[in-house]
């Protein structure tokens, strides 16, 4: 090999080395960016997971409270049923039922504020017409417009 061939080969190898170095830097940059994105996603997922765990803990606590309240209400209902059975045992059962119904649903007495039955409307119209009429004169109806 001659000096010029060696120089040409050296330049080609140098250019090839520069290309590979640039590709290596680009690959490292992409890898670093992917690593950062992966870390960000991992932190986000960890945060969501912690939040979900906290929410699950709160829901479990609420569930336990609700179960406890249900047990308490069932116990109260059992006590009240027992008291009701004792009360029914002291008195005849049929009148107790009627009394209980009366206490729960008292008879409603309804009287309207304004009586708008046909009878009351006719009597009101007759009274109004009677005030407008002169005795002995027929009733006049104004023309329709």
C-alpha positions as CSV (number, residue, x, y, z in Angstrom):
1,X,0.0,0.0,0.0
2,X,1.1,3.4,-0.8
3,X,0.9,6.5,1.4
4,X,-2.1,7.9,-0.5
5,X,-4.0,4.6,-0.2
6,X,-3.2,4.5,3.5
7,X,-4.4,8.1,3.9
8,X,-7.6,7.3,2.0
9,X,-8.3,4.2,4.0
10,X,-7.6,6.2,7.2
11,X,-10.1,8.9,6.1
12,X,-12.7,6.4,5.3
13,X,-12.2,4.6,8.6
14,X,-12.4,8.0,10.4
15,X,-15.6,9.0,8.6
16,X,-17.1,5.5,9.4
17,X,-16.0,6.0,13.0
18,X,-17.6,9.4,13.2
19,X,-20.9,7.9,11.7
20,X,-20.9,5.1,14.3
21,X,-20.1,7.5,17.1
22,X,-23.1,9.8,16.0
23,X,-25.4,6.7,15.8
24,X,-24.1,5.6,19.3
25,X,-24.9,9.1,20.8
26,X,-28.3,9.1,19.1
27,X,-29.1,5.6,20.5
28,X,-27.9,6.6,24.0
29,X,-30.1,9.7,23.8
30,X,-33.1,7.6,22.8
31,X,-32.3,5.1,25.5
32,X,-32.0,7.8,28.1
33,X,-35.3,9.4,27.0
34,X,-37.1,5.9,27.1
35,X,-35.6,5.3,30.6
36,X,-36.9,8.7,31.8
37,X,-40.4,8.0,30.3
38,X,-40.4,4.5,31.9
39,X,-39.5,6.0,35.2
40,X,-42.2,8.6,34.9
41,X,-44.7,6.0,34.0
42,X,-43.6,3.8,36.9
43,X,-43.9,6.8,39.3
44,X,-47.4,7.5,37.9
45,X,-48.5,3.9,38.3
46,X,-47.0,3.7,41.8
47,X,-48.9,6.9,42.7
48,X,-52.1,5.5,41.2
49,X,-51.6,2.2,43.0
50,X,-51.0,4.0,46.4
51,X,-54.2,6.0,45.7
52,X,-56.2,2.9,44.9
53,X,-54.9,1.1,48.0
54,X,-55.9,4.1,50.1
55,X,-59.4,4.1,48.5
56,X,-59.7,0.4,49.0
57,X,-58.8,0.8,52.6
58,X,-61.4,3.5,53.0
59,X,-64.0,1.4,51.3
60,X,-63.2,-1.6,53.5
61,X,-63.5,0.6,56.6
62,X,-66.9,1.9,55.3
63,X,-68.0,-1.7,54.7
64,X,-67.1,-2.7,58.2
65,X,-68.9,0.3,59.6
66,X,-72.0,-0.5,57.5
67,X,-71.9,-4.2,58.6
68,X,-71.7,-3.0,62.2
69,X,-74.6,-0.7,61.7
70,X,-76.6,-3.5,60.1
71,X,-75.9,-5.8,63.1
72,X,-76.9,-3.0,65.5
73,X,-80.1,-2.4,63.6
74,X,-80.9,-6.1,63.5
75,X,-80.4,-6.3,67.3
76,X,-82.6,-3.2,67.8
77,X,-85.3,-4.8,65.6
78,X,-85.1,-8.0,67.5
79,X,-85.4,-6.1,70.8
80,X,-88.4,-4.2,69.4
81,X,-90.0,-7.3,68.1
82,X,-89.6,-8.9,71.5
83,X,-91.2,-6.0,73.2
84,X,-94.0,-6.1,70.7
85,X,-94.5,-9.8,71.3
86,X,-94.6,-9.1,75.0
87,X,-97.1,-6.3,74.5
88,X,-99.3,-8.5,72.3
89,X,-99.1,-11.3,74.9
90,X,-100.6,-8.9,77.5
91,X,-103.5,-7.9,75.4
92,X,-105.7,-9.6,72.8
93,X,-104.0,-9.6,69.4
94,X,-106.9,-8.3,67.2
95,X,-107.5,-5.0,69.0
96,X,-103.8,-4.3,69.1
97,X,-103.7,-4.6,65.3
98,X,-106.6,-2.2,64.9
99,X,-105.1,0.3,67.4
100,X,-101.8,0.1,65.6
101,X,-103.5,0.7,62.3
102,X,-105.4,3.7,63.7
103,X,-102.2,5.1,65.1
104,X,-100.4,4.6,61.9
105,X,-103.1,5.9,59.5
106,X,-105.5,8.2,61.2
107,X,-108.8,8.9,59.3
108,X,-108.3,11.8,57.1
109,X,-110.9,14.5,57.1
110,X,-110.7,16.6,54.0
111,X,-112.5,19.8,53.5
112,X,-111.6,21.9,50.5
113,X,-110.8,25.6,51.0
114,X,-113.1,26.5,48.2
115,X,-116.2,24.5,47.4
116,X,-116.3,24.1,43.6
117,X,-119.0,21.5,43.3
118,X,-121.7,22.0,40.6
119,X,-124.3,22.7,43.2
120,X,-122.2,25.5,44.8
121,X,-121.3,26.9,41.4
122,X,-124.9,27.0,40.3
123,X,-126.0,28.7,43.5
124,X,-123.3,31.3,43.2
125,X,-124.1,31.9,39.6
126,X,-127.8,32.3,40.4
127,X,-127.0,34.7,43.2
128,X,-124.7,36.7,40.9
129,X,-127.4,36.8,38.2
130,X,-130.0,37.7,40.7
131,X,-128.0,40.8,41.6
132,X,-127.7,42.0,38.0
133,X,-131.3,41.3,37.0
134,X,-134.0,43.8,37.6
135,X,-137.2,42.1,39.0
136,X,-139.5,41.3,36.1
137,X,-136.9,41.8,33.4
138,X,-135.3,39.0,31.4
139,X,-131.6,38.5,31.9
140,X,-129.4,40.1,29.2
141,X,-126.4,38.4,27.9
142,X,-123.7,40.7,26.4
143,X,-122.7,40.0,22.8
144,X,-119.7,37.9,22.2
145,X,-116.7,39.7,20.9
